[in-house]
Amino acid sequence: MPNPNKPLPAGQSSGDVKFQRTTEAPSRYSHLDEMSTEELLLGINAEDRLVPEAVAQTIPVITALVDGIVGRVRRGGRVFCLGAGTSGRLGVLDASEIPPTFGVRHLFIGLIAGGDGAIRQAVEGAEDDLEGGWRDLLAYHPVAEDTLVGIAASGTTPYVLGAIRSARAAGLLTAGITNNAGSPLAREAELAIVPQVGPEFVTGSTRMKSGTSAKLVLNMISTAVMIRLGHVKGSKMVDMQLSNRKLADRGTRMIMEETGITDYDKARELLFRHGSVRAAVEACTR
């Protein structure tokens, strides 16, 4: 049964920073192992509904980050999304979807503690390497126009904190996505995005609400940046890659809608001749 009156744990410290580690607070539910399947699912869903509102409270900070990224990208900058475990996987996932969706490569880059192998299987100890995040970033020759988004639900992951500190010292724009207000990451990043989603349904399982909030925030950042950079027309992904039949069909129908062409085969031929919806539409309207 829900127990919303359980107190948060006493203030915990990391270094000289004290904060309430809400990601480790006891669940508002007890006896999960005695619940029916439906009770479990209703409880998880009730907790999940808290996430969008928590994310909404962070929109002013996300706005500042998106505007900062757009200006830097226009001057040649890139965006690195860096984390460990679930947080790292979410950053890699979001970055990997930018090329097929918007047709732009090497702009959003995801890095995970332990390397690409850690996407599928945990690499023990990698997240505790204070120098590891910056070392991984150095392989991409970061410059001051780049942005580093560090992701750590706890806000204490050494791999992320070390990268944020070094990146900030090197002049990069730094942002942190964490679920613990007052955590080291929230204090050390220039822009702290802190969706306060509360205790997890399964105590400490930050792959749940915390992970969901990070996924939403990352989607918002990358999508808003790409729209601001001109890779969407109306609501259409006019620069998407034509990497499968579904996307080719979508692109063909976009061309028909934008140009008034009624012949599907003609629109498809234009799409493949010019290589993108944008180029095909521009060719028809010259």
N, C-alpha and C positions, 0 to 999 in steps of 0.2 A: 504493500500500500504506500502511496505517497507520504512523505514526511517532510513537508516544506519548512518545518521549524527547527530542523537540525542546524546547529551553529556551524559556521565556517571554522576551519582549523585555526589555531593560533597563528599570529604573524610569523612567517618563516623568512629566513634570510639567505641571500646569496651574495657572498662578499660582504660589503657594508650596506647592502640595500635590503630593507625589510619590506615585505609585501604579502598580501593575502593570496596564497596559491589556490585560487578557486578551481583550477583544473584538477587538483587533487582532493577537493572537498568531497565528503561523503555524498553518495547519491541521495536524491530526495525520495527514492523508492527503496524498500527493503524486501527481503525474501523473494528475490527474483527467481530463485530456483524452485519456488513453490507456485509460481504463476502459470496460468494456462497460456497457450500460444497467443490467443487473442488479447489477453491482458498485457503480455509483453509488448505486442505490436502497438496497442493503444498507448502504452506508456512511452515507448520510443517516439511515436508520432507526436504526442503531446509535448515532449521535450524539443523535438525538431522544429515545432512551430514557433519556438522562442528565438530561433536563429535569425530569421530575416529582420526582425525588429532590432536585434542587437547590432546587426550589420548596418542597418539604417542610421543608427546613432553615430556611425563612423564616417558617413558620407562627406562631411566637411574636410576631413583629413585626406580621404581618398581623392577628393576634388583637387586639393593642393598638390598631391602626388602626380595625378594624371597631367595637370597643367605643367608641372615641372619636367615630367618625362617628355612631353610633346616638344617643349622648347629645346631640350637637350638632343632629342632624336633628330630634329631639324638641323642641328649643328653636327650631326654625325655620331651621336651617342647610341648606346644599346642598353637593354634592360636585362639584368641578371636576377633570376629568382633562385634563391639558395636555401636549403634546409636539410634536415636529417629525418629519416624514417618517413612517416606519413606526410609530414610537412614537405620534405624534399620531393617525394613522389608527386604531390599535388603541383609543386612548382614545375617539375619536368613535364607533367601532363599538360598544363596550360601552355607552356612554351612550345611544346611539340605540335600543338594544334594551330598555331599562328600561320605557318607556311601554307597548309592546304586551305585554310579558311580565307586568308587575306592575300596569299601569293607573295609573301615577303619572308625571306630567309635571313637568319643570323641577326635578327633584331631582338627577339626574346630568347634568352638562353637559360635553360634550367640546369642547376647543379645540385647533386645530392651527395651527402657524406658517404664515402665508400665507393663512389663511382657508379657507373651505369649498372653494374651487377647488383647494387643495393636496391634497385627498383623492384626486383623480384624477390630478393632474399636479404635479410638483415645482415649487415656487416658489423660485427661486434666491435665496440669501442671507437668506431669512426666518428661518432658525434661528439666524443669527448676530446677530440684533437683541436685545441685552441688555434693552432696555426693552419689546420687543414683547409678551412674554407677559403682563406686568402690565397693559400698555395694553389688550390684548384682554380681560383679566379685568375691568378697570374698567367696561367696557360693561355688566356684570351687577351693578354696585353691590355688590361683596363686603362682607360684614360678618364680625365676629369669630367668629360661630358657623359659618361656612363652613369647608370643608376643601379644600385643594389637593393633588392627587396629581400630581406631576411625573414624567414618563416619559422616560427617556433611557438607552439601552443603554450609551452611552459614559460617561454621568455628567458630561459637560462641555458640553452644548448650552447656549449663552448664553440662548436664548429661554426655556428651562426654568429655568436657574439664576437669572436676573433675577426671574422670577415668584415663585420660591420665597423669595428674599430679601425681596422686597417684601411678600409674603403673610405671612411670618413676622413681619415688623415690624408689620404691621397686626393681628396677633393671630389669624390663621387657623391652624388645625391644618395642618401641612405634612408630606407624606410623599413619598419619592422611590423610584421603581422603576428600578434600574440593575443592570448586570451586572458592574460594576467596583467591587470593594471599595476603600474609601479614596479614591474619586473625589470631586470637589467636591460633586456632588449627594448622595452618601452621607453626606458630612460636614455639609452645610448643612440638609438636611431634618430635622425632629424625629424622624421615623421612617424609617429606611432599610431598604428591602426589596431585598436583593441576592442573587438566585439566581445562584450562580457556576457557569455552564453550561460554561465553558471555551471554547477556540478554536472558531470556526465551521468547518463542513465546507469551505465556500469562504471562504478567509481574509478576515475583516473583514465578511462579509455578515450583518449583525445582523438582517436580516429572517428569518433561520432560527432557530436555537436561542434567541437572545436575544428575538426577537419572540414565539416560542412561549411562553417563560416569562412575558413581560409579559401575554400574552393569558390565560394560566392565572391569574395573580395578579389581574388585573382582574376576571375572572369570579368568583373567590373573594370578592373584596371586595364587589362589587355584589350578588351573590346572597345572601351571608351577611347583609349589611345589610338587604336587603328581607325576608328571612325573619325576622330579629330585629324588624323593624318591623310584622310581622303580615300580610304580604301573601301568605303561603303557609299553607294549612291541611293538616295531614298532610304530604303531598308535592305537593299540588295548587296550581296557580296560580289561586287563586279570584278574583283581581282582573284577570285578563288582558283585553285589549281583544278585542271580537268583530269583528275586522277582516277576516276571510275565512272561507270555508266550513270549512276545517280546524279553526280555532279554535272556531267555533260548534259543530261536531260534538263537539270535545273537551269543551267546556263542557256540552253536553247530556248527554254520558255521565257527566261528573262529578256532575251533579245527580241522575241516575238512581242512581248508586252511593251518594251521600250520603243520599238521601231514601227509597230503596226504590221509587221510581216505576218502573214497568215499561213505560209507554207513552212511546216516544221522542218522538212529536209533542207530547205534553203537557209533557214536560220541556223540549223546545225552546221551546214557547210561554212557559213560565215564565221561561226564560233571557232571552228578548228583552223580555218584559214588565218584568222587574226590572233588566235591563241588565248583570248580572254573576252569576257562579256564587255568590258570597258572598251577594248580596242575595236570590237565588232560594231558596237553601237556608234562609236565615234566615226568609224568608216562610213556608216550609213547616213550620218547626219552632216557630213562635210558639204 
